[in-house]
Amino acid sequence: FTQGGCLFTANDDKQMNSHHEWLATAKDFELDTRIIQKEELEQQIGSSASRWLGAMYTASDARAEPHKATPAIARAASREGAIILTACAVRGIESAAGNVSSVVTEHGTIETTTVLCAAGAWTSYFCRSLGIQVPQLRVRGTVVRTAPAAEIMAGNLFDDKIGIRRRQDGGYTVAHGSSLDHGLTPATFRFAFKFLPALMQEIKILRLSIGGDFFHELALPKRWALDAETEFERVRVLNPDPNPRVLKGIRKNLDEVFPQLANVPLVESWAGMVETSPDVVPMIGEVGDVSGFYIATGFSGHGFGMGPGAGKALAAMLTGVDNSIDLEPFRLSRFYDGSPIRPMSTI
Ligand SMILES: Cc1cc2nc3c(=O)[nH]c(=O)nc-3n(C[C@H](O)[C@H](O)[C@H](O)COP(=O)(O)OP(=O)(O)OC[C@H]3O[C@@H](n4cnc5c(N)ncnc54)[C@H](O)[C@@H]3O)c2cc1C
């Protein structure tokens, strides 16, 4: 966990004004966010700063390596008594007298009266089999890692062209600043109305396509037997291919924004499904008619940062111990009770 700061650059007055508007929100959460001008930006990232007017800067923002942080958190949970089962798909839940009574996994049944479904991009599909509509869509993000290279900045930077952060191994993790893929699926049409505001907000960066994803989802069963293999075992890890066109764009934009890295090889690429809600805010709470069944999903492109805090709030929600964090604003029903749907962030 390294506090290297985070920069959101501004190309023009419009972006600068929007950063200024964010300052009020940052202040509400007691963050040290401030606007910096070109000169101060230059001290942080050198001559590349000349392309921007300035940036919104949060010095206390941090980064961590996901492949190290997540197992470390799991080990810490185990030390506290948590039992973690891996390679063990949950097929469904069972209920008795209106309450959850067990979780059925591929390796057997676990009796319990409380279940939290935090299944990431699978949550909507899982919940649909229980008759619960969770408006959630998948957006593919493509990312690369560079070989170790000279330090051009200590923290993270986000711009229309690239999102970049320094890695512990001396390289950089780099994403495209304005390109996300959404393969249209039946869920897109089912939830289209609710996602319209988010779609309008992201229209410039979303690349919509229709193809295999649509027909794959169309062919999936909506309900299934709990004593036979399910989709969760067939696709054990959701691991989409990186988009080659986006990879080319990342290389081009990286070279343009940081010419110092132009000869540094891109040594690895990968992609993942960002799962988002209509207002780009998580959906958390008890759902459905069976009591004891909860969800925590829709963390969008921000769940790695929010995860530890969300986990603490979820533990409090489920145990009733130290539950001073009000999770009511995250309720799923906000999408069904007439509340206005306004995206609160970018995907
Ligand atoms: C390309 C990309 C870049 C990102 N960058 C950032 C970033 O810079 N900062 C940030 O904060 N966030 C980022 N995110 C978002 C972040 O990764 C997610 O928000 C976060 O991982 C969500 O955590 P989660 O626990 O809700 O879901 P997940 O991490 O998806 O975990 C859900 C788990 O449940 C498992 N599961 C699902 N169904 C079943 C089942 N039936 N039985 C058993 N297990 C099941 C899945 O296999 C998975 O392991 C990024 C995401 C992507 C794809």
Ligand as a Chemical Component Dictionary entry (heavy atoms), coordinates in Angstrom:
data_LIG
# 
_chem_comp.id                   LIG 
_chem_comp.type                 NON-POLYMER 
_chem_comp.pdbx_formal_charge   0 
_chem_comp.three_letter_code    LIG 
# 
loop_
_chem_comp_atom.comp_id 
_chem_comp_atom.atom_id 
_chem_comp_atom.alt_atom_id 
_chem_comp_atom.type_symbol 
_chem_comp_atom.charge 
_chem_comp_atom.model_Cartn_x 
_chem_comp_atom.model_Cartn_y 
_chem_comp_atom.model_Cartn_z 
_chem_comp_atom.pdbx_ordinal 
LIG C1  C1  C 0 -9.850  -3.962  -16.149 1  
LIG C2  C2  C 0 -10.292 -3.543  -14.781 2  
LIG C3  C3  C 0 -9.630  -2.517  -14.122 3  
LIG C4  C4  C 0 -10.030 -2.128  -12.843 4  
LIG N1  N1  N 0 -9.351  -1.129  -12.210 5  
LIG C5  C5  C 0 -9.703  -0.772  -10.958 6  
LIG C6  C6  C 0 -9.003  0.248   -10.268 7  
LIG O1  O1  O 0 -8.049  0.835   -10.785 8  
LIG N2  N2  N 0 -9.407  0.579   -9.017  9  
LIG C7  C7  C 0 -10.450 -0.035  -8.413  10 
LIG O2  O2  O 0 -10.764 0.299   -7.272  11 
LIG N3  N3  N 0 -11.140 -1.014  -9.041  12 
LIG C8  C8  C 0 -10.799 -1.390  -10.296 13 
LIG N4  N4  N 0 -11.505 -2.351  -10.958 14 
LIG C9  C9  C 0 -12.736 -2.871  -10.351 15 
LIG C10 C10 C 0 -12.506 -3.956  -9.330  16 
LIG O3  O3  O 0 -11.653 -4.954  -9.850  17 
LIG C11 C11 C 0 -13.881 -4.557  -8.971  18 
LIG O4  O4  O 0 -14.764 -3.516  -8.618  19 
LIG C12 C12 C 0 -13.764 -5.512  -7.819  20 
LIG O5  O5  O 0 -12.927 -6.592  -8.141  21 
LIG C13 C13 C 0 -15.150 -6.046  -7.450  22 
LIG O6  O6  O 0 -14.991 -6.872  -6.347  23 
LIG P1  P1  P 0 -16.107 -7.914  -5.986  24 
LIG O7  O7  O 0 -15.578 -8.690  -4.821  25 
LIG O8  O8  O 0 -17.427 -7.250  -5.879  26 
LIG O9  O9  O 0 -16.216 -8.874  -7.272  27 
LIG P2  P2  P 0 -15.111 -9.817  -7.895  28 
LIG O10 O10 O 0 -13.746 -9.295  -7.652  29 
LIG O11 O11 O 0 -15.536 -10.066 -9.303  30 
LIG O12 O12 O 0 -15.266 -11.146 -7.056  31 
LIG C14 C14 C 0 -16.405 -11.954 -7.171  32 
LIG C15 C15 C 0 -15.949 -13.382 -7.016  33 
LIG O13 O13 O 0 -17.091 -14.233 -6.917  34 
LIG C16 C16 C 0 -16.821 -15.403 -7.655  35 
LIG N5  N5  N 0 -18.105 -16.021 -8.016  36 
LIG C17 C17 C 0 -19.064 -15.544 -8.847  37 
LIG N6  N6  N 0 -20.100 -16.393 -8.901  38 
LIG C18 C18 C 0 -19.789 -17.427 -8.089  39 
LIG C19 C19 C 0 -20.465 -18.634 -7.726  40 
LIG N7  N7  N 0 -21.677 -18.921 -8.205  41 
LIG N8  N8  N 0 -19.840 -19.479 -6.873  42 
LIG C20 C20 C 0 -18.614 -19.180 -6.356  43 
LIG N9  N9  N 0 -17.934 -18.055 -6.658  44 
LIG C21 C21 C 0 -18.523 -17.204 -7.515  45 
LIG C22 C22 C 0 -16.050 -14.928 -8.865  46 
LIG O14 O14 O 0 -15.355 -15.985 -9.458  47 
LIG C23 C23 C 0 -15.141 -13.885 -8.218  48 
LIG O15 O15 O 0 -13.955 -14.476 -7.761  49 
LIG C24 C24 C 0 -11.123 -2.771  -12.229 50 
LIG C25 C25 C 0 -11.791 -3.810  -12.891 51 
LIG C26 C26 C 0 -11.380 -4.195  -14.152 52 
LIG C27 C27 C 0 -12.110 -5.320  -14.838 53 
# 
loop_
_chem_comp_bond.comp_id 
_chem_comp_bond.atom_id_1 
_chem_comp_bond.atom_id_2 
_chem_comp_bond.value_order 
_chem_comp_bond.pdbx_ordinal 
LIG C1  C2  SING 1  
LIG C2  C3  SING 2  
LIG C2  C26 DOUB 3  
LIG C3  C4  DOUB 4  
LIG C4  N1  SING 5  
LIG C4  C24 SING 6  
LIG N1  C5  DOUB 7  
LIG C5  C6  SING 8  
LIG C5  C8  SING 9  
LIG C6  O1  DOUB 10 
LIG C6  N2  SING 11 
LIG N2  C7  SING 12 
LIG C7  O2  DOUB 13 
LIG C7  N3  SING 14 
LIG N3  C8  DOUB 15 
LIG C8  N4  SING 16 
LIG N4  C9  SING 17 
LIG N4  C24 SING 18 
LIG C9  C10 SING 19 
LIG C10 O3  SING 20 
LIG C10 C11 SING 21 
LIG C11 O4  SING 22 
LIG C11 C12 SING 23 
LIG C12 O5  SING 24 
LIG C12 C13 SING 25 
LIG C13 O6  SING 26 
LIG O6  P1  SING 27 
LIG P1  O7  DOUB 28 
LIG P1  O8  SING 29 
LIG P1  O9  SING 30 
LIG O9  P2  SING 31 
LIG P2  O10 DOUB 32 
LIG P2  O11 SING 33 
LIG P2  O12 SING 34 
LIG O12 C14 SING 35 
LIG C14 C15 SING 36 
LIG C15 O13 SING 37 
LIG C15 C23 SING 38 
LIG O13 C16 SING 39 
LIG C16 N5  SING 40 
LIG C16 C22 SING 41 
LIG N5  C17 SING 42 
LIG N5  C21 SING 43 
LIG C17 N6  DOUB 44 
LIG N6  C18 SING 45 
LIG C18 C19 SING 46 
LIG C18 C21 DOUB 47 
LIG C19 N7  SING 48 
LIG C19 N8  DOUB 49 
LIG N8  C20 SING 50 
LIG C20 N9  DOUB 51 
LIG N9  C21 SING 52 
LIG C22 O14 SING 53 
LIG C22 C23 SING 54 
LIG C23 O15 SING 55 
LIG C24 C25 DOUB 56 
LIG C25 C26 SING 57 
LIG C26 C27 SING 58 
# 
